[in-house]
Amino acid sequence: MVSLLIAVVVMAIVFDYINGFHDAANAVATVVSTGVLPIRTAVLLAAVLNLAGALVGTAVAKTIASGFADPAIVTQTVILAALIGASTWNIITWYYGIPSSSSHALIGGLAGGVVGLAGFGAFHWENLVGKVLVPLVASPAIGFATAFFFMIVLLWVARRLRPGSVHAGSRKLQLVSASMMAFSHGSNDAQKSMGIVTLALISFVKSGHELPGWAPAWVMPADSKSVPEWVILVCAIAIALGTAAGGVRIIKTMGTKIIRISPLQGFAAETAGAATILAASHFGIPVSTTHCINASIMGVGASKRLSAVRWGVASNILLAWVLTLPASAALAWLSMKLLAPFTAQ
């Protein structure tokens, strides 16, 4: 059992790394596409701020750890299957340059794993609706609307200024907004892996197992509502390292294929996206940072004119958003069925 728990923790760290790699574009796509920073500098800055953001709270982690299934029925195999399903979907969408949601992949994976073990009734579907599906619609809508109106305000403020001054000033402002976006990404996304590791640890204890003598007591959570400090630190480092590796394919999609973005538009989109994500992190809501920033980019484009947004590309992104939950759930369900004979608990 200890070896299986270790496998789950390692897989969670791998998922966290892939999450950072997959979602590096969320923070840096616009700042790279506008030429404010070279790509390597941008992703390294994002990695540092992802690390900082991941250390500021655990509200989202607690939601993941206890909000979707009873830890008493969630086995290590369920969690391992969930991580395999989510990671597989992330790699598929990364390969095709599609900015899908790592958050929804993980939650979909957890649903698939739980259903694969104990049936549909074992998963808290009411929480999926309230904590995932409603924010799935609401957070991009808020990001889109915020970016749309913020861009209009910025254009009104800048209307009497010289174009050269606006361009130079907005390039500096975009450094600030890109930093905010990277920080907010860490504050929400890293906590999902923290939550899944904490869920694995709680499940281990509730299954009646004990740690071997060589393992220190602080490895386990102090109670069902706390996240061990080592989990916070390890997950923060993993997502930062993944971000530092960068995901160039998705950076190109977000930075150039949705709209041709200017520094002022980049500032507006990143500010709106970061504000939406930080608010969600504060209330413990596991939103998709990918959805928020993509919707914000669409919002600033639409503020100019609707035709400025390449809606064909946007529709492919929206399709990936819709498919992520069921696809990752199906992959996790299949993983659960394949793993079960070898990991009987």
Secondary structure, DSSP 4 states (H G I P E B T S, - for coil): -HHHHHHHHHHHHHHHHHHHHHHHHHHHHHHHHTTSS-HHHHHHHHHHHHHHHHTS--HHHHHHHHSSB-TTT--HHHHHHHHHHHHHHHHHHHHTT----HHHHHHHHHHHHHHHHH-GGGB-HHHHIIIIIHHHHHHHHHHHHHHHHHHHHHHHHHTTS-HHHHHHHHHHHHHHHHHHHHHHHHHHHHHHHHHHHHHHHHHHHHTT----TTS-GGGS-SSTT---HHHHHHHHHHHHHHHHH--HHHHHIIIIIS----HHHHHHHHHHHHHHHHHHHHTT----HHHHHHHHHHHHHHHH-GGGS-HHHHHHHHHHHHHHHHHHHHHHHHHHHHHGGGS--
